[in-house]
Amino acid sequence: MSSRRLPLWITAVNAVTRLLGVIAAGMILLSVGVVCQMVFVRSVLGESSIWQTEFVTFAIIAATFLGAPYILHTRGHVAVDVLPLLLGARARRLLLLSGHLIALAFCGLFLYAAVPWWHEAFVTGQTTPSIWAARMWIPFLSVPVGLGLLCLKLIAEIWMLYTHRGLPLGWNEEPSQ
């Protein structure tokens, strides 16, 4: 990584990415606590659960979408890097750049479909069919927010590659011997 300062927009995207990563981790921990509470209510108290199953489902899905940009940021995704490690720096950059462009196209199309989906739930006041009747726009919001930030993070990664400001962790400018 170059010692040159990053543009403010990349610094902002990275900061929001880290914040949503923490929020996603918190949602997973909260879901674990809610599952434990649900087991206690059903097993010990003999009562039925009303909101817990839906809450945990929505929280895990939200954690997935909100945490996706953080996984990209930390290079936490699974990658097979045998071919890139055998290539020279230029070919390596082109391969990674093309992968990011394909991912951006996919996420952009998914985002394009998710915004109207969320908006419809918001405008129509859709709720879950359970007795809890959760407003659906709240959990649905995590999809366009997560995808929007993932698109911004991919654009930032593409910019970093294009300007020679970074390669994935463990990758050097020169091929391994």
Summary of the structure (lengths in Angstrom):
residues: 177
radius of gyration: 20.3
end to end distance: 21.4
largest distance: 64.4
contacts: 483
relative contact order: 0.16
helix: 71%
strand: 1%
